[in-house]
Amino acid sequence: MACFGHRTDENVTVISGTFSLGTGEAFDQKSMKALPAGGYAVLPAEMRHYAWTKAGATVQVHGMGPFVITYVNPADDPSKAGAAAK
């Protein structure tokens, strides 16, 4: 499971379903906070975090751009998968 952060604050609103968030450098399902539909969270710039949903969720993510994802482990970055295979 990938952990990541952003250069800017991230605002997350749960539209439907249940969306779980955790903070830190490594995925830890036991420490995650479950947000139900209507739930809201602010993840400050550079805060390492991860997300998970058991049955799916619709979320709105917004903040000031540009929005950049920085992976704790660069190998988790799916945009680099093709480059690693070459």
N, C-alpha and C positions, 0 to 999 in steps of 0.2 A: 504494500500500500504506500503510495507516494505522500510525502510531506512537503509543503511548499510555503512560500510567503510572497508578498507583493511589495512594490516600492511605495504604494499609496494605500490609504485606508480602504477596506472592503466592507460594504454594507450588504447583508444577506437578509432577504425576506422570504419566508416559506409560504408559497401560494397554496400548495396542496401536499398531502402526505406528511411524513415525519422525516426530518433531516437532522442528522447528528453531526456535531462539530467537536473537535478536540484540539488542544494546543500542545506544542512541543516538537521535538526533533524526530520522534518515532511514533508510529501508529499504536494507540492503546485504547481499544474499544471500551474497556471498563471505565475509563475516565471521561468519556464523551458526554456531552450534554445534548439531549434530544429536544429539538424544537418542533412543535406541532404546527399545523397550518395557522398562519397569522403570526408565527414566531419571528423574531428579529434579532440579529446580532451584528455588532461592529467588530471587525478584526483590524486592529491598528496596523499601520505600515510596518513591514519587516517582522510581524509576529508569525512564527512558524506554526502551521496548523494543517489539519486534514479533515476530510468529511466522508460521511458514509450514510447510506440509506438501505434499509432491509428490503423494503417493498417498492421503492421508487418515490420520488418527490419532484415537484416542480418548484424551483427557486428562482428568485430574481436577485441578481448580483449587480450592484452599481457602485460607482465612486468616480473620482476624478481620473481622467485618462492622462497618458496612455496606461492601459492595464497590462501589466507584465507579470507573468508567473515565474518565480525563481524556485527551482526544485532544490531541496536539501541535498539530495543525491542526484547529480546530473544524469545518471544512468536511467532514472525514472522518467525523464522528459520524453514523452511520446513523439515530439517533433524531431528528435534526434535519432529515432529508431532506424530510419532508412540509411542514415549516414554510418551508423555502427555496422550495418550489414555489408557495406561496400568494401 
